[in-house]
Amino acid sequence: MIHLIYLIRWALIALTLSLSQFEIAPSLEFLISLIGIFLIAEQLKLATEDLSTHLGEQAGGILLGLMGNLPEIVVSMLALSKGLTNVVKASLSGSIIGNLLFGLGCAILAASMKSDVVFFNKRAARINSSLVMLATCGLIIPAIFNLTTQKAVESISVEISALLLLLYLLSLFFSLVTHKGFYKSVKEDSMEALMDGGQTHPSETEAEERPKVSILSAVSRLAFFAMLIAIVSEVLTDALTPMSAQFGFSDIFTGVILLSLGGNIGEYLNAISFAKKGKMDLAIQATMGSATQVALLVAPVLVLFSVMIGDKMDLNFTSYEVVSILMAVSVTRAFTYDGESHWLEGYMILSVYFILGLGFYHLSN
């Protein structure tokens, strides 16, 4: 049975890779390529998990967030090269909102199935929410400058992007070098307490998480599945414009909901998987950490990439997008500040996402 499921998965991936050879409805092509991205992202996650057993949970979590954002970076770069600048900008705000609200809400609900109260590292959650809140300031300033001239907006967007990239590098140095103890998981802290009390026997979890594959094998698989992501992303972006025209979706709805979903669906499901296994700190890193990477890494990289290809993208988001991001950051910070949560809070976080989604839908009508 397991082998049959494995064969079906690879058959679907092969179908997705060959979609360009067939003439089918844009909506069906988008749906199939979306499934393909998810299946490849799942394999990407497994390779990242194997590598994280060598690097440690914190470095692995950061790498997981980066690999989770890889589909979005590739999809967005291809969309920019096709002139879909407004759609790409909307997908960035959609990714931040989706990771903070939809991904985190689903993860909390999943973790609540096994425990009445869900615990996680509140320091790490606070740092991630602070970083994404600071990055949000970079989205507000270009909107203010839009009251002057478009030239000023483009210039300041490039300058802010450089500062956000610097902040991202500093955050990596902070988490991996100077203050890596801040990011210990709840389980690691509990194990240290047991060791201090004289109980030093290894747990079953530790035995299960020992390296099973070599670093070379994990890195090779990462490179291979990253290449497949790029191919399938090309198919998805080709189907995006005709499908949006078919259903009458605006650029902002297409970007915030559809394109961000295409880039993050694997990440959402990975966060749910981690939460079910009791790895809530990894789920936090895959959602809040991913939103931080979108704001500090993906957005600046895309702005600088757009300058390179001559189709400049600025950081001037619409008023509703800016307000939605601020609301998402505020809600997430409020619900994660104490380092614990439960199913009702997960539902409330999800409710905010769907409320904002309704607003984006009606903006297109």
C-alpha positions in Angstrom: 0.0 0.0 0.0 2.8 2.4 0.9 4.6 1.6 -2.4 1.3 2.3 -4.3 0.9 5.8 -2.6 4.6 6.5 -3.4 4.0 5.6 -7.1 0.9 7.8 -7.3 2.8 10.8 -5.8 5.5 10.5 -8.4 2.9 9.9 -11.2 1.3 13.2 -10.2 4.6 15.0 -10.1 5.4 13.6 -13.6 2.0 14.8 -14.8 2.6 18.3 -13.5 6.0 18.5 -15.2 4.4 17.6 -18.5 1.4 19.9 -18.3 2.9 22.3 -20.8 2.5 19.6 -23.5 -1.3 19.6 -23.1 -4.0 22.2 -23.8 -6.3 22.1 -20.8 -8.5 24.6 -18.9 -6.3 27.2 -17.0 -8.1 26.5 -13.7 -7.4 22.8 -14.0 -3.8 23.5 -15.0 -3.4 25.7 -11.9 -4.9 23.1 -9.6 -2.8 20.3 -10.9 0.4 22.4 -10.7 -0.6 23.5 -7.1 -0.8 19.8 -6.2 2.5 19.2 -7.8 4.2 22.0 -5.9 2.8 20.6 -2.6 4.1 17.1 -3.4 7.6 18.4 -4.3 7.6 20.7 -1.2 6.8 17.6 0.9 9.9 15.9 -0.4 11.8 19.1 0.1 10.7 19.1 3.7 11.9 15.5 4.3 15.3 16.4 2.8 15.5 19.5 5.0 14.5 17.4 8.1 17.3 15.0 7.3 19.8 17.8 7.0 18.5 19.5 10.2 19.4 16.4 12.2 23.1 17.3 11.4 22.7 21.0 11.9 20.5 21.1 15.0 16.9 22.2 15.6 17.4 25.9 15.4 19.5 25.9 12.3 17.3 23.3 10.8 14.2 25.4 11.6 15.7 28.4 9.8 16.7 26.2 6.8 13.2 24.7 6.8 11.7 28.2 6.6 14.1 29.1 3.8 13.2 26.0 1.8 9.5 26.6 2.5 9.9 30.0 1.0 11.8 28.7 -2.0 8.7 27.9 -4.1 7.4 31.4 -3.4 10.7 33.0 -4.4 10.8 31.0 -7.7 7.1 31.5 -8.5 7.4 35.3 -7.8 10.6 35.7 -9.9 8.9 34.0 -12.8 5.8 36.1 -12.4 7.9 39.3 -12.3 9.6 38.2 -15.5 6.1 37.9 -17.1 5.2 41.5 -16.0 2.9 40.5 -13.1 4.3 43.0 -10.7 1.1 43.9 -8.9 0.3 40.2 -8.4 3.7 39.5 -6.9 3.4 42.5 -4.5 0.0 41.2 -3.4 1.5 37.7 -2.9 4.1 39.0 -0.5 1.4 40.6 1.8 -0.6 37.4 1.3 2.3 35.2 2.4 2.9 37.3 5.6 -0.8 37.3 6.5 -1.2 33.6 5.6 1.7 32.4 7.6 0.9 34.4 10.6 -2.8 33.6 10.7 -3.7 30.6 8.5 -0.6 28.5 9.0 -0.2 29.3 12.7 -3.9 28.9 13.4 -4.0 25.5 11.7 -0.8 24.4 13.6 -2.3 25.3 17.0 -5.5 23.4 16.1 -3.5 20.4 15.1 -1.4 20.4 18.3 -4.5 20.9 20.4 -5.8 17.5 19.3 -3.2 15.8 21.5 -3.0 18.4 24.3 -5.4 20.8 26.0 -2.7 23.4 26.3 0.0 23.9 23.6 3.4 25.1 24.8 6.2 26.7 22.8 9.3 28.9 23.2 7.9 32.3 23.9 11.2 34.1 23.5 11.5 32.8 19.9 7.9 33.7 19.1 8.4 37.2 20.5 11.6 37.8 18.5 9.9 36.6 15.3 6.9 38.8 15.9 9.1 41.8 16.7 11.1 41.3 13.5 8.1 41.1 11.3 6.6 44.1 13.0 9.7 46.1 12.3 9.7 44.9 8.7 6.1 46.1 8.4 7.4 49.6 9.0 9.2 49.2 5.8 5.9 48.6 4.0 4.3 51.7 5.6 7.0 54.2 4.6 6.7 53.7 0.8 2.9 54.1 1.1 3.5 57.5 2.7 6.1 58.4 0.1 3.6 57.6 -2.6 1.9 60.9 -1.7 4.9 62.6 -3.2 6.4 61.1 -6.4 6.7 57.6 -7.8 10.4 58.1 -8.3 10.8 58.6 -4.5 8.8 55.4 -3.9 11.1 53.3 -6.1 14.3 54.8 -4.7 13.3 54.3 -1.1 12.0 50.8 -1.8 15.5 49.7 -2.9 17.1 51.4 0.1 14.6 49.8 2.5 15.2 46.5 0.9 18.9 46.7 1.5 18.3 47.6 5.2 15.8 44.7 5.6 18.4 42.3 4.1 21.0 43.5 6.6 18.5 43.1 9.4 17.8 39.5 8.2 21.6 38.7 8.3 21.9 40.2 11.8 18.9 38.1 13.0 20.7 35.0 11.7 23.8 35.9 13.6 21.7 36.6 16.7 19.9 33.2 16.6 22.8 31.0 15.5 25.8 32.6 17.3 25.3 35.2 20.0 21.9 34.1 21.5 21.3 30.6 20.3 20.2 29.6 23.8 17.1 31.8 23.4 15.7 29.4 20.8 15.9 26.1 22.7 12.6 24.2 22.4 10.4 23.5 25.4 11.5 19.8 25.2 15.2 20.7 25.2 14.6 22.8 28.4 12.8 19.9 30.0 15.6 17.6 29.2 18.2 19.9 30.6 16.2 20.1 33.8 16.1 16.3 34.0 19.9 16.1 33.5 20.5 18.7 36.2 18.4 16.4 38.5 20.7 13.5 37.7 18.5 11.7 35.1 20.6 11.6 32.1 19.2 8.6 30.2 18.4 9.4 26.5 14.8 9.7 25.4 13.1 7.8 22.7 12.6 11.0 20.7 16.3 11.7 20.7 17.0 8.2 19.4 14.5 8.7 16.6 16.1 12.0 15.6 19.7 10.8 15.2 21.1 11.3 11.7 19.9 8.6 9.3 21.4 9.9 6.0 24.6 11.7 5.1 24.8 15.4 4.6 25.7 14.9 0.9 22.6 12.9 0.3 20.4 15.5 2.0 21.9 18.4 0.1 21.7 16.5 -3.2 18.0 15.9 -2.6 17.5 19.6 -1.7 19.1 20.7 -5.0 17.1 18.2 -7.0 13.7 19.1 -5.6 14.5 22.8 -5.8 15.0 22.3 -9.5 11.6 20.5 -9.8 10.0 23.4 -7.9 11.3 25.8 -10.5 9.9 23.8 -13.4 6.4 23.4 -11.9 6.4 27.0 -10.8 6.7 28.0 -14.5 3.5 26.0 -15.3 1.7 27.6 -12.4 2.5 31.2 -13.4 1.5 30.5 -17.0 -1.9 29.4 -15.8 -2.3 32.3 -13.4 -3.3 35.1 -15.7 -5.9 33.3 -17.9 -7.5 31.7 -14.8 -7.8 35.1 -13.1 -9.4 36.5 -16.2 -11.7 33.5 -16.5 -13.1 34.1 -13.0 -12.8 37.9 -12.9 -10.3 38.0 -10.0 -8.4 41.3 -9.5 -4.6 41.4 -9.3 -4.7 41.9 -5.5 -7.0 38.9 -4.9 -5.0 36.7 -7.3 -1.7 37.6 -5.5 -2.9 37.6 -1.8 -4.9 34.4 -2.1 -4.0 32.3 -5.1 -0.3 33.0 -5.7 0.6 33.0 -2.0 -1.3 29.7 -1.6 0.7 28.3 -4.5 4.0 29.3 -2.8 3.0 28.3 0.8 0.7 25.3 0.7 3.5 22.9 1.4 4.6 25.1 4.3 1.2 25.2 5.9 0.9 21.4 5.7 4.4 21.0 7.1 3.6 23.2 10.1 0.5 21.1 10.7 2.6 17.9 10.5 5.1 19.2 13.0 2.4 20.3 15.4 0.8 16.9 15.3 4.1 15.3 16.2 4.4 17.6 19.2 7.2 19.7 17.6 5.4 23.1 18.1 8.6 25.1 18.1 9.4 23.8 14.6 5.8 24.7 13.6 6.3 28.2 15.0 9.5 28.5 13.0 7.7 27.3 9.8 4.9 29.9 10.2 6.0 33.0 12.1 9.7 32.4 11.1 8.6 32.1 7.5 6.6 35.3 7.7 9.7 37.0 9.0 11.7 35.6 6.1 9.2 36.9 3.6 9.4 40.4 5.1 13.1 40.5 5.6 14.4 38.3 2.8 11.9 37.4 0.0 10.5 40.9 -0.4 13.9 42.7 -0.6 15.3 40.0 -2.9 12.4 40.4 -5.3 12.7 44.2 -5.3 16.4 43.9 -6.2 15.7 41.2 -8.8 13.1 43.5 -10.4 15.7 46.2 -10.7 18.1 43.7 -12.4 15.5 42.7 -15.0 14.4 46.3 -15.6 10.8 46.0 -14.4 11.0 47.8 -11.1 8.9 46.6 -8.2 8.4 48.9 -5.2 7.1 48.3 -1.7 4.1 50.6 -2.0 1.3 48.3 -0.9 -2.3 49.3 -0.8 -3.8 50.7 2.4 -5.9 47.5 3.0 -2.8 45.3 2.6 -0.8 47.4 5.1 -3.7 47.4 7.6 -4.2 43.7 7.2 -0.5 43.0 7.8 -0.5 45.2 10.9 -3.6 43.4 12.2 -2.0 39.9 11.5 1.2 40.9 13.3 -0.7 42.3 16.3 -3.1 39.3 16.6 -0.2 36.8 16.4 1.9 38.7 18.9 -1.1 38.9 21.3 -1.8 35.1 21.1 1.8 33.9 21.3 3.3 36.3 23.9 2.8 34.0 26.9 4.3 30.9 25.1 1.1 28.8 25.3 -2.1 28.4 23.4 -5.2 26.2 22.9 -7.8 25.2 20.3 -10.0 28.2 20.8 -7.2 30.6 20.2 -6.3 28.7 17.0 -9.8 29.1 15.8 -9.8 32.8 16.6 -6.6 33.3 14.6 -8.1 31.4 11.7 -11.2 33.6 11.9 -9.2 36.8 11.5 -7.6 35.3 8.4 -10.9 34.5 6.8 -12.4 37.9 7.7 -9.4 39.6 6.0 -9.8 37.2 3.0 -13.4 38.2 2.6 -12.3 41.8 2.4 -9.7 41.0 -0.3 -12.4 39.2 -2.3 -14.9 42.0 -2.2 -12.1 44.5 -3.2 -12.1 42.7 -6.5 -15.8 43.1 -7.1 
